[in-house]
Amino acid sequence: MYAIAQARHMSPTWLSTLAFREAPFTAAAAAAGRPIFSTFSLIIVSTVVLLCYAVQRVNKIRVDSQFERVRGCGTPSRLQYKWPLALDMLIEAFRITAEKQTLQWFVQIFERTGSTFEQYVLGVKSINTVEPDNLESILSTQFSSYGLGARRPTFAPLLGDGIFTQVAAPWKHSRDMLRPLFSLNRANIFTQVEEHTEHLVNCIPTGAYVDLQVLFFRFTFDTTTFLLFGKSMNSLQAATSKRDVANTGEARFSEAFRGSQDFLFRRGRLGDLYWLIGGKKFRRQCSVVHEIIDEAVQEALSADHQKDKAADVHSFLDALTEQTRDPKVLRDQLLNVLLAGRDTTACCLTWAFRLLAQHPDVLAKLRKEIGSIVGLGMASRLPDRNDLKKMKYLSLVLKEVLRLYPSVPINSRTALQATTIPTGGGPDGTKPVMIRKGETVGYTVYVMHRLKKLYGEDADSFRPERWDPDVANTVDLKTIGWGYLPFNGGPRVCLGQEFALLEAGFVIVRILQKFRSFEIRPQDKNVVVGTENQDVTLVLASTNGCWVKALE
């Protein structure tokens, strides 16, 4: 320790003296054709470097210890692994991902390790938590202490520089531009939802199995492209025509967009080592996505588009072109919004109808409510926004769907400075936990939404009544607060949540007005909720789709 203390006071003067004393020897060595630096010099320099590193480490440990002591922090439980660098966990993770059981595996890990734990994977430390108080701290009360870490370079090949990858002033600017886009007071928004919902309903055959997930992705693609471009891609209409749907731009886009998101998810799990995942296939998928969006951007920038555009249509692209006409900037922003507006709502609808088909009692109760307000079958009428607000059970169903299958199940933040999360440390897990600068905190909403201490012993079950304040429940959810986060929280809360719920609710009502029941495929009937194969990219989709037979 004395040598380390002495090293702290070594000055540049000391180093220059050493260099001066060595100069005659190095000059003579050069003249004799020998190496300029002697072995002694290399040893001295190496020793100094190691001593400086050791001093820095000791100082950092001392400062961190003082930080933890002052704030009463404790050490969280640690994820256990068998091989060095947790290589066994990495191999297991890739195997589980291939089996489409990633989130189920996460549930098991948290049950085994605790609701907050630390892990060391490839020598890098990070914290994982599903505690509501910790999520409130990360996303709200300590918002300024966290950034997005390596998200920007991880997502850049596909999403570029948009609201999902931006921070600080550029992010705030993007939110300000986006906020009017989702205003429910814009009459043309609801009109477009109505129009494309009718196309969707017409695509559902009676008495034959159909994959609703495919139709839902086309539907949200149509409504979102209208929001973005002021003009829909009308992919549902293409599906009902005699066109070769597999070769349409929407089909190519969907396949490439979903595939490239899978790459982003796998890159994201490697943190700063994201660059290990990529390759030709990833670049090709990104290229297909960019090509289709670029076509729409070029059309929007053309003089003909500006001339022909209806006066009452003001899209997100219109708002953007008032500030920039850079095609790259426009593409990046559009892709970020398209991800949020298309994929998340389509996934929500997919899980909703899988669950309704598996729970005919819930479907019958929901249909009864719909019939009492807007009618069923030939005697029905189109619901308006006020009608949807009256449907209390519909609201409970959507809440329960998003509890079990949150659209964005996994997320993370990286500390910009030394900070703490309020709970998870110490033997009993009640002390704060120190988060060092540069450390990542991962949080898994999917797991938190299944915690029995929050939602009761039947937390894994689909039961909308758990949200009904007039029904006696073992757990009171009136004050669930940060324990329910289907749309994130804090300053980065989802801007489009009202629009998403409106859109999903309207679609569910219109489909159930026409069809009295849905029969799920025989091979899916005995699949327990939460054990099905899942595609986890940036969103949560069903690997096997939503194959049902609709009956009028």
Beta strands, then each sheet from edge to edge (+ up, - down):
strand 1: 77-78
strand 2: 116-121
strand 3: 124-129
strand 4: 146-147
strand 5: 209-211
strand 6: 410-415
strand 7: 419-425
strand 8: 431-435
strand 9: 440-444
strand 10: 517-520
strand 11: 534-536
strand 12: 540-542
strand 13: 547-551
sheet 1: 1+ 2+ 3- 9- 6+ 4-
sheet 2: 5+ 13- 10+
sheet 3: 7+ 8-
sheet 4: 11+ 12-
end
